[in-house]
């Protein structure tokens, strides 16, 4: 069965972004937009920047670090699983 696509509106930094998503992914997109807005609000409350682009850069860096850290954890877990598999095969 093909996924049903439809348009949603996401509010990020007081701007509406219309995007088309699979219905099954709608909640993921909404949570992502909310996370971006929360981080943006945190940075704008934490320090002053003359250019809003500085806030956006900090949000992107924060999210990229989180993503990279999660990937590192997955790789380390896979190494542990592989070692367990080898041990159990003995």
Backbone as CSV, one residue per row, in Angstrom:
resi,resn,N_x,N_y,N_z,CA_x,CA_y,CA_z,C_x,C_y,C_z
1,UNK,0.839,-1.183,0.000,0.000,0.000,0.000,0.885,1.248,0.000
2,UNK,0.650,2.145,-0.905,1.435,3.366,-1.013,1.066,4.329,0.107
3,UNK,2.056,5.060,0.573,1.799,6.044,1.619,1.024,7.216,1.052
4,UNK,0.103,7.705,1.838,-0.694,8.850,1.425,0.085,10.129,1.719
5,UNK,0.260,10.968,0.723,0.972,12.231,0.898,-0.040,13.362,1.055
6,UNK,0.333,14.320,1.887,-0.513,15.497,2.031,0.323,16.658,2.520
7,UNK,-0.234,17.863,2.403,0.501,19.075,2.768,0.218,19.450,4.207
8,UNK,1.290,19.858,4.891,1.159,20.405,6.235,1.892,21.735,6.274
9,UNK,1.584,22.528,7.272,2.246,23.818,7.483,3.069,23.712,8.762
10,UNK,4.340,24.025,8.677,5.199,24.026,9.855,5.651,25.444,10.141
11,UNK,5.514,25.860,11.384,5.931,27.191,11.807,7.301,27.074,12.458
12,UNK,8.288,27.669,11.802,9.654,27.691,12.330,10.142,29.124,12.256
13,UNK,10.541,29.666,13.386,11.048,31.037,13.471,10.029,32.036,12.923
14,UNK,8.777,31.831,13.302,7.683,32.726,12.914,7.472,32.815,11.408
15,UNK,7.818,31.756,10.715,7.571,31.689,9.275,6.929,30.342,8.985
16,UNK,5.896,30.348,8.152,5.198,29.122,7.800,5.867,28.468,6.595
17,UNK,6.084,27.175,6.705,6.694,26.394,5.641,5.724,25.295,5.213
18,UNK,5.178,25.399,4.010,4.297,24.330,3.532,5.146,23.194,2.959
19,UNK,4.912,21.987,3.440,5.653,20.849,2.910,4.685,19.693,2.679
20,UNK,5.066,18.820,1.779,4.287,17.625,1.495,5.007,16.441,2.129
21,UNK,4.269,15.674,2.944,4.863,14.550,3.664,3.955,13.336,3.564
22,UNK,4.527,12.179,3.820,3.713,10.981,3.980,2.935,11.124,5.273
23,UNK,1.702,10.713,5.249,0.864,10.814,6.451,1.538,10.099,7.628
24,UNK,2.218,9.003,7.353,2.870,8.241,8.418,4.042,8.997,9.050
25,UNK,4.555,10.018,8.372,5.685,10.790,8.891,5.290,12.157,9.444
26,UNK,4.012,12.466,9.425,3.570,13.797,9.852,4.051,14.131,11.263
27,UNK,3.866,13.221,12.180,4.239,13.486,13.578,5.738,13.738,13.724
28,UNK,6.544,13.044,12.949,7.999,13.240,12.992,8.343,14.664,12.559
29,UNK,7.724,15.134,11.491,7.988,16.490,11.011,7.528,17.537,12.019
30,UNK,6.387,17.308,12.617,5.866,18.262,13.612,6.763,18.301,14.849
31,UNK,7.230,17.140,15.291,8.142,17.093,16.442,9.471,17.777,16.103
32,UNK,9.956,17.569,14.887,11.210,18.186,14.465,11.087,19.707,14.444
33,UNK,9.982,20.206,13.903,9.761,21.657,13.864,9.674,22.212,15.281
34,UNK,9.018,21.500,16.165,8.898,21.936,17.565,10.267,21.955,18.241
35,UNK,11.079,20.933,17.980,12.422,20.874,18.555,13.277,22.044,18.067
36,UNK,13.206,22.328,16.783,13.952,23.457,16.228,13.528,24.752,16.907
37,UNK,12.227,24.951,17.050,11.718,26.179,17.668,12.150,26.275,19.130
38,UNK,12.122,25.163,19.850,12.545,25.172,21.254,14.020,25.554,21.380
39,UNK,14.851,24.982,20.525,16.276,25.301,20.569,16.514,26.758,20.170
40,UNK,15.795,27.226,19.181,15.910,28.616,18.752,15.509,29.556,19.887
41,UNK,14.415,29.245,20.556,13.979,30.055,21.695,15.024,30.063,22.802
42,UNK,15.631,28.902,23.052,16.660,28.806,24.098,17.872,29.680,23.761
43,UNK,18.322,29.623,22.513,19.490,30.425,22.134,19.180,31.916,22.125
44,UNK,18.003,32.299,21.667,17.674,33.725,21.645,17.525,34.271,23.066
45,UNK,17.119,33.422,24.008,17.004,33.854,25.408,18.358,33.848,26.117
46,UNK,19.295,33.050,25.613,20.589,32.874,26.291,21.625,33.934,25.935
47,UNK,21.615,34.393,24.684,22.611,35.390,24.301,22.096,36.310,23.214
48,UNK,22.726,37.467,23.121,22.347,38.471,22.129,23.188,38.285,20.876
49,UNK,22.548,38.346,19.730,23.246,38.324,18.447,22.626,39.399,17.562
50,UNK,23.476,40.129,16.868,22.972,41.173,15.979,22.274,40.579,14.758
51,UNK,22.724,39.411,14.350,22.181,38.768,13.162,21.455,37.489,13.569
52,UNK,20.199,37.344,13.170,19.428,36.143,13.508,20.073,34.880,12.959
53,UNK,20.862,35.042,11.922,21.530,33.889,11.327,22.443,33.206,12.347
54,UNK,22.979,33.968,13.300,23.814,33.379,14.342,23.019,32.393,15.189
55,UNK,21.767,32.729,15.490,20.916,31.805,16.246,20.657,30.535,15.443
56,UNK,20.362,30.704,14.159,20.084,29.553,13.317,21.314,28.650,13.212
57,UNK,22.490,29.260,13.116,23.725,28.475,13.044,23.929,27.666,14.322
58,UNK,23.635,28.258,15.466,23.797,27.547,16.735,22.806,26.386,16.836
59,UNK,21.595,26.583,16.376,20.604,25.505,16.379,21.076,24.367,15.472
60,UNK,21.565,24.706,14.281,22.057,23.674,13.365,23.228,22.921,13.963
61,UNK,24.142,23.638,14.607,25.287,22.987,15.237,24.824,22.057,16.353
62,UNK,23.908,22.523,17.175,23.370,21.719,18.271,22.750,20.424,17.734
63,UNK,21.933,20.535,16.706,21.285,19.358,16.130,22.293,18.425,15.461
64,UNK,23.293,18.989,14.794,24.306,18.163,14.139,25.134,17.394,15.167
65,UNK,25.469,18.043,16.272,26.222,17.364,17.333,25.397,16.218,17.910
66,UNK,24.111,16.475,18.143,23.237,15.420,18.664,23.160,14.245,17.705
67,UNK,23.006,14.532,16.431,22.921,13.477,15.426,24.214,12.680,15.361
68,UNK,25.334,13.377,15.360,26.632,12.712,15.303,26.849,11.844,16.529
69,UNK,26.487,12.332,17.688,26.633,11.562,18.919,25.794,10.297,18.869
70,UNK,24.571,10.391,18.374,23.703,9.222,18.270,24.289,8.201,17.316
71,UNK,24.878,8.649,16.217,25.480,7.723,15.269,26.672,7.020,15.904
72,UNK,27.467,7.761,16.696,28.603,7.163,17.380,28.139,6.091,18.357
73,UNK,27.059,6.348,19.065,26.519,5.370,20.013,26.083,4.117,19.269
74,UNK,25.408,4.283,18.152,24.959,3.134,17.365,26.141,2.304,16.886
75,UNK,27.208,2.960,16.446,28.390,2.239,15.991,29.038,1.475,17.145
76,UNK,29.129,2.097,18.318,29.722,1.420,19.481,28.861,0.245,19.913
77,UNK,27.540,0.412,19.877,26.649,-0.695,20.227,26.813,-1.855,19.246
78,UNK,26.995,-1.549,17.982,27.176,-2.605,16.988,28.463,-3.370,17.257
79,UNK,29.529,-2.699,17.654,30.784,-3.366,17.993,30.565,-4.319,19.170
80,UNK,29.815,-3.874,20.167,29.531,-4.717,21.332,28.704,-5.933,20.923
81,UNK,27.695,-5.714,20.095,26.862,-6.825,19.619,27.707,-7.827,18.847
82,UNK,28.598,-7.336,17.997,29.470,-8.225,17.224,30.361,-9.048,18.152
83,UNK,30.908,-8.409,19.189,31.755,-9.133,20.150,30.952,-10.191,20.900
84,UNK,29.726,-9.848,21.265,28.868,-10.835,21.938,28.566,-12.010,21.027
85,UNK,28.273,-11.719,19.781,28.019,-12.798,18.813,29.219,-13.712,18.693
86,UNK,30.408,-13.140,18.607,31.637,-13.941,18.494,31.839,-14.794,19.747
87,UNK,31.591,-14.218,20.893,31.772,-14.930,22.168,30.786,-16.091,22.277
88,UNK,29.545,-15.847,21.891,28.535,-16.895,21.987,28.743,-18.028,21.004
89,UNK,29.458,-17.776,19.921,29.712,-18.815,18.922,30.820,-19.752,19.347
90,UNK,31.582,-19.407,20.364,32.698,-20.268,20.803,32.238,-21.519,21.462
